[in-house]
Amino acid sequence: LENGLARTPPMGWLAWERFRCNTDCKNDPDNCISDRLFRTMADIVVSEGYAAVGYEYINIDDCWLEKERDYRGQLVADRQRFPYGMKSLANYVHSKGLKFGIYEDFGNYTCAGYPGVLGYLENDAALFASWDVDYVKLDGCYAHPSEMDQGYPEFGFHLNQTGRPMIYSCSWPVYQIYAGMQPNFTSIINHCNLWRNFDDIQDSWSSLESIIDYYGNNQDSIVPNAGPGHWNDPDMLIIGNFGLSYEQSKTQMALWAILAAPLLMSVDLRTIRPEYKAILQNKKIIDVDQDPLGIQGRRIYKHKGIEIWARPITPVYQNYYSYAIAFLNRRTDGTPSDVSVTLKELGLQYPGGYRVEDLYEDVDYGVLTPQTKIKVKVNPSGVVILRCDLQVDDVYVSNQ
Ligand SMILES: OC[C@@H]1[C@H](O)[C@H](O)[C@@H](O)CN1C(=S)Nc1ccc(F)cc1
């Protein structure tokens, strides 16, 4: 969607995967979906260095609402859990230098059964703008997928009509795919800033593997749709929760960067362990994810449990790209796997060579020519991610 927003994939914090629809503030006040939870997370995003590396959006998901619209038909935030209302919460998030996201559903109900926008599209879009919302996720439960080709653009139109810039996240394609329909990605690209293509992520390695496989197996139809302002959304980062090992957490961060994915953390920032926080704050990998070219990467090799993924990035020179290369070991047979390959075999052919560095470990391979063999050891369910920057005489790069 050309609304000047999401020129790189959005970064921030989204409550859903970690906090779900916990509305029991009486017995679980620290973890329920509440005004306090989002203010606390906004505070930590700033105080613990997440904002400094690019995390910007504090996003509410399902279950923020009263079960009924008010007498005027307005959506109302749960009066106990959001006692100051959404405009006040948005104002607080803005006061921290961050942006505020909210959730609704193009249907009669949200997935958790709260009021949906159907019948109130213009009204609800105006309400969100009046709350100074910066990002809207529109889910697709309790809706007819056949009505989405008209409904999602219509809601986006009303968002635009408010005159307030808001990132528009659409669940449109995934519900049509579930219904056996072929989404119209030309329209989706025109009307949404990002969209979900596949299942909800759950807190497990198997869930993450299924998403990685989906994006690899369907890349020919998925990759071309990504670009500045319009992104594929493989769902939230689950790094720091319960289901991923340290290696698997490094895998998600690296693969999301290759996929030019939104980096929406869904984790308790109050209790995250330092080594997981370090993965989320890895600026070298974030720079790959946020590369200005906005070209989504692809799986270029898959054999006997070893996968290689490559994403074209800046700097570019003539028709040569630089690359981020991720080596992924899907095997679990104990020992790290040796992978040995030349840059040429990976498609890196610039005769002047590339400066190669490991983005997790402090390893600098120096300048390698296309004929040079690279050898990496990849841990089981882990990854090695390298950045290969064109080694071009400076005077040319500045003139490119
Ligand atoms: O309720 C909201 C929740 C999150 O927003 C996810 O990101 C959305 O993809 C939808 N969603 C959930 S749990 N959807 C859902 C997932 C499984 C199911 F059987 C019924 C609904």
Ligand as a Chemical Component Dictionary entry (heavy atoms), coordinates in Angstrom:
data_LIG
# 
_chem_comp.id                   LIG 
_chem_comp.type                 NON-POLYMER 
_chem_comp.pdbx_formal_charge   0 
_chem_comp.three_letter_code    LIG 
# 
loop_
_chem_comp_atom.comp_id 
_chem_comp_atom.atom_id 
_chem_comp_atom.alt_atom_id 
_chem_comp_atom.type_symbol 
_chem_comp_atom.charge 
_chem_comp_atom.model_Cartn_x 
_chem_comp_atom.model_Cartn_y 
_chem_comp_atom.model_Cartn_z 
_chem_comp_atom.pdbx_ordinal 
LIG O1  O1  O 0 -7.727 -14.107 18.206 1  
LIG C1  C1  C 0 -6.714 -13.418 17.516 2  
LIG C2  C2  C 0 -5.632 -14.397 17.097 3  
LIG C3  C3  C 0 -4.392 -13.633 16.592 4  
LIG O2  O2  O 0 -4.676 -12.291 16.209 5  
LIG C4  C4  C 0 -3.782 -14.319 15.391 6  
LIG O3  O3  O 0 -2.631 -13.595 14.970 7  
LIG C5  C5  C 0 -4.774 -14.278 14.287 8  
LIG O4  O4  O 0 -4.236 -14.998 13.139 9  
LIG C6  C6  C 0 -6.104 -14.845 14.680 10 
LIG N1  N1  N 0 -6.143 -15.284 16.068 11 
LIG C7  C7  C 0 -6.557 -16.568 16.327 12 
LIG S1  S1  S 0 -6.354 -17.228 17.776 13 
LIG N2  N2  N 0 -7.143 -17.223 15.296 14 
LIG C8  C8  C 0 -7.596 -18.513 15.375 15 
LIG C9  C9  C 0 -6.684 -19.568 15.359 16 
LIG C10 C10 C 0 -7.145 -20.879 15.422 17 
LIG C11 C11 C 0 -8.511 -21.112 15.499 18 
LIG F1  F1  F 0 -8.953 -22.386 15.589 19 
LIG C12 C12 C 0 -9.422 -20.063 15.517 20 
LIG C13 C13 C 0 -8.963 -18.745 15.470 21 
# 
loop_
_chem_comp_bond.comp_id 
_chem_comp_bond.atom_id_1 
_chem_comp_bond.atom_id_2 
_chem_comp_bond.value_order 
_chem_comp_bond.pdbx_ordinal 
LIG O1  C1  SING 1  
LIG C1  C2  SING 2  
LIG C2  C3  SING 3  
LIG C2  N1  SING 4  
LIG C3  O2  SING 5  
LIG C3  C4  SING 6  
LIG C4  O3  SING 7  
LIG C4  C5  SING 8  
LIG C5  O4  SING 9  
LIG C5  C6  SING 10 
LIG C6  N1  SING 11 
LIG N1  C7  SING 12 
LIG C7  S1  DOUB 13 
LIG C7  N2  SING 14 
LIG N2  C8  SING 15 
LIG C8  C9  SING 16 
LIG C8  C13 DOUB 17 
LIG C9  C10 DOUB 18 
LIG C10 C11 SING 19 
LIG C11 F1  SING 20 
LIG C11 C12 DOUB 21 
LIG C12 C13 SING 22 
# 
